[in-house]
Amino acid sequence: MTELLLRVRDLRTYFVTEQGRGTARAVDGVSFDLHAGETLGIVGESGCGKTVTSLSLLRLIPEPPGHILPGSFIELEGRNLLTLAPKALRAIRGNEMAMIFQEPMTSLNPVFTVGDQIAEAAIVHQGLSRRAARARAIEMLKLVGLPDPETRVDHYPHQLSGGMRQRVMIAMALVCGPKVLIADEPTTALDVTIQAQILELLNRLQDELGMAVILITHDLGIVAGTVDRVLVMYAGQVVESAPTPELFARPLHPYTEGLLASVPRLDTPHPRRRLHSIPGQVPAATAWPAGCRFHPRCPYAWDRCTVEEPPLLDAGKGEPASHVVRCWLLAEPARRTRQP
Amino acid sequence: MATWLVRRVAASLAIVFAVVTFTFLLLHLAPGEPFLPSGDTPIDPAVVARLRHQFGLDQSLPLQYAKYLGALAHGQLGESFALHRPVADALGDAIPNTLVLVGTALVLELLLGLAFGVYQAARARRLPDVALGYATLFLNSVPTFWLGLLLLLVFGEALRWFPVGGVVDPVVHASLPWAGRTADRLWHLALPALTLGCVGAAGTARYERAAMLEVINQDYVRTARAKGLPERRVVLVHALRNALLPLVTLFGLSFPFLLTGAVLVEWVFAWPGMGKLTAEAIFRRDYPVVLAAATSASTMVVLGSLLADVLYAIADPRIRVHGE
């Protein structure tokens, strides 16, 4: 197995809501490993804690109202990011661990040229001169496939299309050659054709630069094509984690099952059947259900699920803990009977 | 850009023309006459009639108006009724004083307003922000002349730190060396400029605080943090540069406000500027002075807002490119 880069254990990020009327437990005990060169996908519906998880990794959660609970643990190559001094943390942000965001339209500063915004991280982290940083920015724009980079470098964000802006964001994130790239729904705001281009670009860059990628998405189609390992999140927790082929072949958590059944397919035996959807919606983070957090929406739920919270159970295939599921069905497989 | 500028200048000229016309009409509609005998100084009606004839006040209003416009087009502002000197000379003395006062107040307003606004936003909803919030609300609410009188009483009268009026010390100024004369001017400028500047700064600070708070939650500020920039740079470069845009608008708006405020402040501090000149001229029905003062004030305001528009185009690349 390759070198372990990032180790996250029991990450809990809570938000104190307005007027202190309760605590939103947006991320509630998430653990995972990321190895060098690996692509990890984090999937789930809106409101299940994907974005907060990714922001927590770089400690970009606004505090207050948010805070990462003591006992959480984010370790990048042996350094615990949660106890790091602000200066040491800044030396990691954008340098060893970089991030691209969902909204390329608003994530770039409108009053600076894209060249300046790309060059900035190189100046701050690598001490490059303005001239060298500019040359570096042009190089990065070329790398992300922006046509005519020598001209584009002096353009302002509003002069670029959404896809081009996301390329600029990627160039900005990669300018210092990070070991980890966090991509939070990088294609959600883009047209479908542009989505494919951006994903292709990310794949190519990962091959060329050898970084590890955390890809956050709600789109299982994206996961299937690009990701080594999938983390399915629900209600602030990891509910299933498995290598991608294993997850698609043998989804064990009812939530994963529901997600996979909700993907429209052209090759199903009954193409005219109504597309599956998981009933209900993700509950509010201030009031997760007792017991298994998925039980109100689960077709298999029985008494035990409403009172006893399941731990992550090993599905027992392949290496130990390579496929884990947070569901009592693993303890009582006889109850897995297809509901009407 | 060039066509835009031409159009903008043409519009500005039209505004100045409209101001001249309305001021002319209002002056003559208003009750009172320049040469009316007041209670304690009886004048022979024959003298009044001669004076009215001499200054052309016995002619019809449209004719007076046409004549005034004609003279104005030739750059002639006429002769003051009361000051016994050309209006241009009186304005020439007064305008630099007002520009110094308003200019200093404007600098104070922008610098103090910006500094306090950014500081408040950085400490939003904590004690320093709340305290400053009340202070700026107070300053923004009090009348300018009241604040001027207060400062005058405290720092001029009670503590005697600053002079109570005038532009320079009438006795010693001429005998001072260059540096001393400058210091004397600044010393006299301090209280009126602070009065005018503080009221404006309070408003600017409230404006800038709101602008910063809006910008600080934008996605691109998070991007700047994700890049690993120091918090100082995140706030003072990435956020502030965007929060400066509304301030440019405010600059254009605050110029006329400052000129109006200057009228009262000049009165309180016996500052021989345009405001004082205009106010006195209005009381005396000194038509040529009032008209010329209104014309030059409106010209300044129009130039100020023109400057603000140009600054806006420089500050915001999105506007710059659209204009090209």
HADDOCK unambig.tbl for C-alpha pairs under 7 A between the chains (distance, minus, plus):
assign (segid A and resid 90 and name CA) (segid B and resid 228 and name CA) 4.32 0.50 0.50
assign (segid A and resid 90 and name CA) (segid B and resid 229 and name CA) 6.59 0.50 0.50
assign (segid A and resid 91 and name CA) (segid B and resid 228 and name CA) 6.21 0.50 0.50
assign (segid A and resid 92 and name CA) (segid B and resid 228 and name CA) 6.96 0.50 0.50
assign (segid A and resid 93 and name CA) (segid B and resid 226 and name CA) 5.59 0.50 0.50
assign (segid A and resid 93 and name CA) (segid B and resid 227 and name CA) 5.56 0.50 0.50
assign (segid A and resid 93 and name CA) (segid B and resid 228 and name CA) 4.46 0.50 0.50
assign (segid A and resid 94 and name CA) (segid B and resid 226 and name CA) 5.81 0.50 0.50
assign (segid A and resid 94 and name CA) (segid B and resid 227 and name CA) 4.02 0.50 0.50
assign (segid A and resid 94 and name CA) (segid B and resid 228 and name CA) 5.30 0.50 0.50
assign (segid A and resid 98 and name CA) (segid B and resid 226 and name CA) 6.80 0.50 0.50
assign (segid A and resid 98 and name CA) (segid B and resid 227 and name CA) 6.98 0.50 0.50
assign (segid A and resid 99 and name CA) (segid B and resid 226 and name CA) 6.66 0.50 0.50
assign (segid A and resid 106 and name CA) (segid B and resid 219 and name CA) 5.70 0.50 0.50
assign (segid A and resid 106 and name CA) (segid B and resid 220 and name CA) 6.23 0.50 0.50
assign (segid A and resid 107 and name CA) (segid B and resid 219 and name CA) 4.72 0.50 0.50
assign (segid A and resid 107 and name CA) (segid B and resid 220 and name CA) 4.20 0.50 0.50
assign (segid A and resid 107 and name CA) (segid B and resid 223 and name CA) 6.11 0.50 0.50
assign (segid A and resid 108 and name CA) (segid B and resid 220 and name CA) 5.01 0.50 0.50
assign (segid A and resid 109 and name CA) (segid B and resid 220 and name CA) 5.13 0.50 0.50
assign (segid A and resid 111 and name CA) (segid B and resid 242 and name CA) 6.86 0.50 0.50
assign (segid A and resid 111 and name CA) (segid B and resid 316 and name CA) 6.19 0.50 0.50
assign (segid A and resid 111 and name CA) (segid B and resid 317 and name CA) 6.07 0.50 0.50
assign (segid A and resid 121 and name CA) (segid B and resid 227 and name CA) 5.94 0.50 0.50
assign (segid A and resid 124 and name CA) (segid B and resid 229 and name CA) 6.98 0.50 0.50
assign (segid A and resid 158 and name CA) (segid B and resid 318 and name CA) 6.89 0.50 0.50
